[in-house]
Amino acid sequence: MLKVVGVNIPVEVEADKGPITVNPGDYLIGDINGVIVLPKELAEKALPLMAKQVEADSKMAVEIQKGMTFTEASKRFRL
């Protein structure tokens, strides 16, 4: 059974390196490797960094489809 005890309040989550607080408005981003919390006040600074990563991933995908290994593509486009 689940009981709601609050709305729009910070939530503390236990993580490997200690507790992390997730605040209302923060972004949660997850994939097969785990989940990260992007504080809302850092989102604008993170967007340009993510754009570069998306561009690198797109280039990697093209080369992998042509036969390049993931490791080779990572070295070429993510460094």
RAKARA-V118210 format. One record per backbone hydrogen bond with DSSP energy under -0.5 kcal/mol. NH is the residue of the N-H (numbers start at 0). CO is the residue of the C=O. If there is no record, write none. Layout:
nh=NH co=CO
nh=NH co=CO
//
This chain:
nh=10 co=21
nh=12 co=10
nh=12 co=19
nh=14 co=17
nh=17 co=14
nh=19 co=12
nh=21 co=10
nh=21 co=19
nh=22 co=20
nh=25 co=22
nh=26 co=37
nh=28 co=26
nh=28 co=35
nh=30 co=33
nh=33 co=30
nh=35 co=28
nh=37 co=26
nh=37 co=35
nh=38 co=36
nh=41 co=38
nh=42 co=38
nh=42 co=39
nh=45 co=41
nh=46 co=42
nh=47 co=43
nh=48 co=44
nh=49 co=45
nh=50 co=46
nh=51 co=47
nh=52 co=48
nh=53 co=49
nh=54 co=50
nh=55 co=51
nh=56 co=52
nh=57 co=53
nh=58 co=54
nh=59 co=55
nh=60 co=56
nh=61 co=57
nh=62 co=58
nh=63 co=59
nh=64 co=60
nh=65 co=61
nh=66 co=63
nh=67 co=62
nh=72 co=68
nh=73 co=69
nh=74 co=70
nh=75 co=71
nh=76 co=72
nh=77 co=73
//
